[in-house]
Structures are given as structure tokens and as C-alpha cells.
Amino acid sequence: MILLDGGMSRELQRLGAPFRQPEWSALALIEAPALVGQVHAEFAAAGAEIITTNSYALVPFHIGEARFRADGLALATLAGTLARQAVDAANAAGPARRCRVAGSLPPIFGSYRPDLFDADRAGAYLAVLIAGLRPAVDLWLGETLSSLAEAQAVVQSVQGDGKPIWISFTLQDDAAALADAPRLRSGETVAAAAAWAAQAGIDAILFNCSRPEVMAPAVAVAARLGTPIGVYANAFEAHQADQANATLSAIRLDLDTTAYCNWADRWVAAGATIIGGCCGIGVRHIQALSQRLRSEPPAAA
């Protein structure tokens, strides 16, 4: 079992970091980077083996086109450095630990908005993030991707890099989705996404930033192809039909550590071997997952 970290933004809020729109979690990277490092360190101490760079909001939607062009490379470099420092410190704490840094490559033109994706422009933006993150990361994580086109852009941008590539899709998670075959937010089926991942040689396919209820059916479909599978659900109170992170979403009160661990048991039973948390899933959840899921030594992917 491989344990991921959890969501960055709510943990930054908990520590009193500067946090507002439009910058979102990028604001702490700009104004209080030490707190970003503290969140990374807390997740590592809680048992996370994968520490994800705080680069998700380093896109023009959040920091603006002008700032991205002027500071995007430096901010991505800082995001990688902070995650690397936390991982190196965790690994130095004992030989049993082997934390790694995942370089977060977000949907460039907006979360949950496959309709805004522009393949002709995506590569240039991704290249800036990749150049800044590359020295610090052990693997690439394209996350919260709503369509195969978004995933293909990530793979094309890092192919030949020599690092493992994990691709994580966000799923339709309204009430109707529970009665249908699991689908990406683009409407493409999880079966098609899993087949693409297997053909493209992706090292792991994951599902994130959707409600826990829709994850197990997606895992069951993807498991038929044999690619390692991961899940890190969000704790949003209601289905997000529009742009994610456009406003601060309410967090479900029923997803305490025990409830989230119970969902994780279902994902593992369905075939997942990589588990963590997304928006609203914090350090306490990861610590509880570590205690619940680790009956044997962590595996490597």
C-alpha cells in the first residue's frame, strides 16, 4: 500500500496562512512559504509516502497571466524545493521511511472544465511548471484531469523524462453518476480512460477530487486493465458542477477520520493500492489511514 498526502489548502488555512481568491493555495507559496513547508512536514510525519508539490494553483486562472509569465518558473521551483526539503528530512529520520516527491501538474485552463482545454496552448504552460519542478521531483502527477485530452497533454509534456508518470482523473459525482457507468467530467468513460492509460504505459491511474461514493465503481472498472490504481477523494459537501476552487466550498461533516477510512477500505477491496486525500482531507485523516491500512510494509510503484 502506498499512502499519499492530503489536501493542501485547508491545512494552510488551519495554520493561519494567507489564503484567498484568486491565488488560492499559491498565495502561501508567495507570501508564507515556510507554512507550505510545514504542511508538507506534517503530512510526512502523519505517514504519507508521497508529498505533492504545492503547484496546483500555479496557473493563470489563479495567479494571473502576467504573474505566471514573470514568476511561474521561480514559484514552481520554490514549490519543488519545499516538498523536497520535507521529504529529505522525513527520509533522514529513519531507514524505514522512503518518502517521494510528486510533481503536481494541474489542469491548465481550469478544474472541472474540459470545455476550456486548448491543446495548442497547454504545452507551453506545462513546460514552465515542469522546468521548475523537475530538479526536485521523483514522479509526475497529473491530477484532477477531466478529460483524456488533458491527460494526453501531461504525458506528452513529460514523456522521455525518465520519471514515473501517474495520471489522476476527476469523476462525475452528481446523483445521476451513481446510477451510470463511471465517467470522467468530460463524459468519457472510465473504461476508455483505463484502456488509454494501459496503452500509454502510465505507471498508475488514479481518481481524485470527487466524492468518495463514486470512487469504488471507477476502481473496479480500471482494475480490469492491470495498471496500479489510486484514490484520493475530496470532502466537498455538494457536487461541484462548475469551476472547482472558484469559491471556498463547504466541507462535509460526515467525513471524519473513521468515515474516510471506511471508504478507503472499500477502495482497497475494489483494487486500489495507492490511497490519500484531496480537498478537505487533512493531516488527521492521513494519520488515521496510515494506522488503518498499514498491516504490512509500504510497497513501491
C-alpha positions as CSV (number, residue, x, y, z in Angstrom):
1,M,0.0,0.0,0.0
2,I,1.3,3.5,-0.9
3,L,0.0,6.4,1.2
4,L,-0.4,9.8,-0.4
5,D,-0.7,13.1,1.5
6,G,-3.9,15.1,1.7
7,G,-5.3,18.4,0.6
8,M,-3.0,21.5,1.0
9,S,-5.4,24.4,1.1
10,R,-7.4,23.6,4.2
11,E,-4.2,22.7,6.1
12,L,-2.8,26.1,5.2
13,Q,-5.9,27.7,6.5
14,R,-5.6,25.8,9.7
15,L,-2.1,27.2,10.2
16,G,-3.3,30.7,9.5
17,A,-1.5,31.1,6.2
18,P,-2.7,33.8,3.8
19,F,-5.5,32.3,1.7
20,R,-8.0,33.9,-0.6
21,Q,-9.1,34.0,-4.2
22,P,-7.9,34.3,-6.8
23,E,-4.5,32.9,-5.7
24,W,-5.8,30.1,-3.6
25,S,-3.0,27.9,-2.2
26,A,-0.5,29.7,-4.3
27,L,-0.8,32.7,-2.1
28,A,1.0,31.0,0.8
29,L,3.8,30.0,-1.6
30,I,4.2,33.6,-2.5
31,E,3.8,35.2,1.0
32,A,4.4,32.5,3.5
33,P,6.4,29.6,2.0
34,A,7.5,28.3,5.4
35,L,3.9,27.4,6.1
36,V,3.8,25.4,2.9
37,G,6.9,23.5,4.1
38,Q,5.2,22.9,7.5
39,V,2.2,21.3,5.9
40,H,4.4,19.0,3.9
41,A,6.3,18.1,7.0
42,E,3.1,17.3,8.9
43,F,1.8,15.1,6.2
44,A,5.1,13.2,6.1
45,A,5.1,12.9,9.9
46,A,1.5,11.5,9.6
47,G,2.8,8.7,7.4
48,A,2.4,9.9,3.9
49,E,5.0,8.4,1.5
50,I,4.1,10.8,-1.4
51,I,4.4,14.5,-0.8
52,T,2.8,16.5,-3.6
53,T,4.2,19.9,-4.6
54,N,2.1,22.9,-3.9
55,S,2.0,23.8,-7.6
56,Y,-1.7,23.1,-8.3
57,A,-2.7,26.8,-8.3
58,L,0.3,28.0,-10.3
59,V,-1.8,28.6,-13.3
60,P,-3.1,31.8,-14.9
61,F,-6.6,31.2,-13.5
62,H,-5.3,31.7,-10.0
63,I,-2.2,33.8,-10.3
64,G,-2.9,35.7,-13.5
65,E,-1.3,35.6,-16.9
66,A,1.2,38.4,-16.1
67,R,2.4,36.8,-12.9
68,F,2.6,33.4,-14.4
69,R,4.9,34.7,-17.2
70,A,7.0,36.7,-14.8
71,D,7.2,34.4,-11.7
72,G,5.8,31.0,-12.8
73,L,9.2,29.3,-13.1
74,A,10.5,30.7,-9.8
75,L,7.3,29.7,-8.0
76,A,7.4,26.2,-9.4
77,T,11.0,25.9,-8.4
78,L,10.1,27.0,-4.9
79,A,7.2,24.6,-4.7
80,G,9.5,21.7,-5.6
81,T,12.2,22.8,-3.2
82,L,9.8,22.9,-0.2
83,A,8.5,19.5,-0.9
84,R,12.0,18.1,-1.5
85,Q,13.2,19.5,1.9
86,A,10.3,17.9,3.7
87,V,10.9,14.6,2.0
88,D,14.6,14.6,2.6
89,A,14.0,15.4,6.3
90,A,11.5,12.6,6.6
91,N,13.8,10.1,4.9
92,A,16.7,11.1,7.2
93,A,14.6,10.4,10.2
94,G,14.9,6.6,9.8
95,P,15.8,3.9,7.3
96,A,12.2,2.5,7.2
97,R,10.9,5.7,5.6
98,R,11.0,6.3,1.9
99,C,9.1,9.4,1.0
100,R,9.0,10.7,-2.5
101,V,8.0,14.0,-4.2
102,A,5.2,14.0,-6.7
103,G,5.3,17.0,-9.1
104,S,1.7,18.2,-9.3
105,L,0.7,19.1,-12.9
106,P,-2.8,20.6,-12.8
107,P,-5.5,21.2,-15.4
108,I,-4.0,24.3,-17.0
109,F,-7.3,26.1,-18.0
110,G,-9.4,25.3,-15.0
111,S,-10.5,22.4,-12.8
112,Y,-13.7,20.5,-13.9
113,R,-13.6,22.5,-17.2
114,P,-12.7,20.1,-20.0
115,D,-14.6,22.5,-22.3
116,L,-11.9,25.2,-21.8
117,F,-9.0,22.9,-22.7
118,D,-6.7,24.2,-25.5
119,A,-4.3,21.6,-26.7
120,D,-2.3,24.1,-28.7
121,R,-1.5,26.3,-25.7
122,A,-1.3,23.7,-22.9
123,G,2.2,22.5,-23.6
124,A,3.8,25.9,-23.2
125,Y,2.2,26.4,-19.7
126,L,3.1,22.9,-18.6
127,A,6.7,23.4,-19.7
128,V,7.1,26.2,-17.2
129,L,5.9,24.1,-14.3
130,I,7.9,21.1,-15.4
131,A,11.1,23.1,-15.7
132,G,10.7,24.5,-12.2
133,L,9.7,21.2,-10.6
134,R,12.0,18.8,-12.4
135,P,15.0,19.0,-10.1
136,A,13.0,18.2,-7.0
137,V,10.5,15.6,-8.0
138,D,10.6,11.8,-8.1
139,L,7.5,11.3,-10.2
140,W,5.0,13.3,-12.1
141,L,1.3,13.5,-11.0
142,G,-1.1,14.9,-13.5
143,E,-4.1,15.5,-11.2
144,T,-7.8,16.5,-11.3
145,L,-7.8,15.9,-15.1
146,S,-11.3,16.0,-16.5
147,S,-10.6,14.5,-20.0
148,L,-8.3,12.3,-21.9
149,A,-7.1,15.3,-23.9
150,E,-5.9,16.9,-20.6
151,A,-4.1,13.7,-19.7
152,Q,-2.5,13.3,-23.1
153,A,-1.1,16.8,-22.8
154,V,0.6,16.0,-19.5
155,V,2.0,12.7,-20.8
156,Q,3.4,14.4,-23.9
157,S,5.0,17.1,-21.8
158,V,6.9,14.8,-19.5
159,Q,7.5,11.8,-21.8
160,G,11.1,10.8,-22.1
161,D,11.8,12.5,-18.7
162,G,12.6,9.1,-17.1
163,K,10.4,9.6,-14.1
164,P,7.2,7.6,-13.4
165,I,4.0,9.2,-14.6
166,W,0.8,9.0,-12.6
167,I,-2.4,10.3,-14.1
168,S,-5.4,11.2,-11.9
169,F,-8.9,11.8,-13.2
170,T,-11.8,13.6,-11.6
171,L,-15.1,11.9,-12.0
172,Q,-18.7,12.9,-12.5
173,D,-20.1,12.7,-9.0
174,D,-23.7,14.1,-9.0
175,A,-26.6,11.8,-8.1
176,A,-27.1,10.6,-11.6
177,A,-23.5,9.4,-11.8
178,L,-24.1,6.8,-9.1
179,A,-26.6,5.0,-11.4
180,D,-24.4,5.2,-14.6
181,A,-21.1,3.7,-15.7
182,P,-18.3,5.8,-14.0
183,R,-17.3,8.7,-16.2
184,L,-14.8,11.5,-16.3
185,R,-16.2,15.0,-16.0
186,S,-15.8,15.2,-19.8
187,G,-18.3,12.4,-20.2
188,E,-15.7,9.9,-21.4
189,T,-15.9,6.6,-19.6
190,V,-13.5,5.3,-17.0
191,A,-13.2,2.2,-19.1
192,A,-11.9,4.3,-22.0
193,A,-9.5,6.2,-19.7
194,A,-8.1,3.0,-18.2
195,A,-7.6,1.5,-21.6
196,W,-5.8,4.6,-22.7
197,A,-3.6,4.5,-19.6
198,A,-2.6,0.9,-20.2
199,Q,-1.8,1.6,-23.8
200,A,0.2,4.8,-23.0
201,G,2.3,3.0,-20.4
202,I,1.1,5.1,-17.5
203,D,2.7,3.9,-14.2
204,A,-0.5,4.4,-12.2
205,I,-4.0,5.6,-12.8
206,L,-5.8,7.5,-10.0
207,F,-9.1,9.1,-9.3
208,N,-9.3,12.3,-7.2
209,C,-11.3,15.4,-6.3
210,S,-14.6,13.7,-6.5
211,R,-16.9,12.4,-3.8
212,P,-16.0,9.1,-2.0
213,E,-19.2,7.5,-3.2
214,V,-18.1,7.3,-6.9
215,M,-14.6,6.0,-6.4
216,A,-15.1,2.3,-5.9
217,P,-17.0,1.7,-9.1
218,A,-14.3,3.6,-11.0
219,V,-11.6,1.5,-9.3
220,A,-13.4,-1.7,-10.2
221,V,-13.6,-0.8,-13.9
222,A,-10.0,0.3,-14.1
223,A,-8.7,-2.8,-12.2
224,R,-9.6,-4.9,-15.2
225,L,-6.6,-3.5,-17.1
226,G,-3.9,-4.2,-14.5
227,T,-2.4,-0.7,-14.1
228,P,-1.8,0.2,-10.4
229,I,-4.8,2.3,-9.1
230,G,-5.1,5.0,-6.6
231,V,-7.8,7.1,-5.0
232,Y,-7.8,10.4,-3.1
233,A,-11.3,11.7,-2.7
234,N,-12.4,15.2,-1.7
235,A,-14.7,16.2,1.2
236,F,-16.9,18.7,-0.7
237,E,-20.4,19.0,0.8
238,A,-22.1,19.2,-2.6
239,H,-21.5,18.3,-6.2
240,Q,-19.3,20.8,-8.0
241,A,-20.9,21.4,-11.4
242,D,-18.7,24.4,-12.3
243,Q,-15.1,25.5,-11.8
244,A,-13.5,24.0,-8.8
245,N,-11.8,26.4,-6.4
246,A,-13.8,29.3,-7.8
247,T,-15.2,29.7,-4.3
248,L,-14.4,28.1,-0.9
249,S,-16.6,25.0,-0.9
250,A,-18.3,23.7,2.3
251,I,-16.8,20.6,3.8
252,R,-19.0,17.5,4.6
253,L,-19.4,17.0,8.3
254,D,-19.8,13.2,7.9
255,L,-16.3,12.6,6.6
256,D,-14.4,12.4,9.9
257,T,-11.3,10.2,10.0
258,T,-13.2,7.0,10.8
259,A,-15.7,7.5,7.9
260,Y,-13.0,8.3,5.4
261,C,-11.0,5.2,6.5
262,N,-14.2,3.1,5.9
263,W,-14.4,4.5,2.4
264,A,-10.7,3.7,1.9
265,D,-11.4,0.1,2.9
266,R,-13.9,-0.1,0.0
267,W,-11.4,1.3,-2.5
268,V,-8.8,-1.2,-1.4
269,A,-11.3,-4.0,-1.7
270,A,-12.0,-2.9,-5.2
271,G,-8.4,-3.0,-6.2
272,A,-6.7,0.3,-5.2
273,T,-3.2,0.2,-3.9
274,I,-2.5,4.0,-3.6
275,I,-4.6,5.9,-1.1
276,G,-4.7,9.5,0.1
277,G,-6.9,12.6,0.3
278,C,-7.8,15.6,-1.7
279,C,-9.6,18.9,-0.8
280,G,-10.7,18.9,2.9
281,I,-8.9,15.7,3.7
282,G,-6.2,16.7,6.2
283,V,-3.3,15.5,8.3
284,R,-5.5,13.7,10.8
285,H,-7.1,11.7,8.0
286,I,-3.7,10.7,6.6
287,Q,-2.6,9.6,10.1
288,A,-5.7,7.6,10.5
289,L,-5.3,6.0,7.1
290,S,-1.7,5.1,8.0
291,Q,-2.9,3.3,11.1
292,R,-5.8,1.6,9.3
293,L,-4.1,0.4,6.1
294,R,-0.6,-0.4,7.1
295,S,-0.7,-4.0,8.3
296,E,2.4,-4.7,6.1
297,P,5.4,-2.7,4.9
298,P,4.7,0.0,2.3
299,A,5.0,-1.1,-1.3
300,A,6.9,0.7,-4.1
301,A,5.4,1.5,-7.5
